[in-house]
Amino acid sequence: DSGATLKLKPETHDFGQVVATKDSAPLTITVTNKSRTDSVTFASIVAAETFSIQSDKCSGAPLAPGRSCKVEVVFHPLVTGKVSDPKALTFTDSAQNSPQRVELDGQGTVGGFI
């Protein structure tokens, strides 16, 4: 393991109300390597059910000291009701504080008819 630590921003996010079976607007999570000397390698970045990763600019290459990368995630409720998941997005990596988690919330709502 490296001596690096990662900072995730934001650490929690509420997508608010999203019509069931539709995608929310994407949330960008910025991942910053707080180390001055050690790179961080990502083993996996996984979204829980009802959330999905739309773009992942972190996997595939080590994150150099002091650098940031971004992951975009969307809320895709399959049913109506409140969703609150403290482990909605999990980053498993070589940093000291691995795994890091982002808590995501949202509420699936009934869509209107056109």
HELIX and SHEET records of a PDB file:
SHEET    1   A 4 LEU A   6  LYS A   9  0                                        
SHEET    2   A 4 LEU A  27  ASN A  33 -1                                        
SHEET    3   A 4 SER A  68  PHE A  75 -1                                        
SHEET    4   A 4 PHE A  51  ASP A  56 -1                                        
SHEET    1   B 4 THR A  12  VAL A  19  0                                        
SHEET    2   B 4 GLN A 100  THR A 109  1                                        
SHEET    3   B 4 GLY A  81  ASP A  93 -1                                        
SHEET    4   B 4 PHE A  42  ALA A  47 -1                                        
END                                                                             
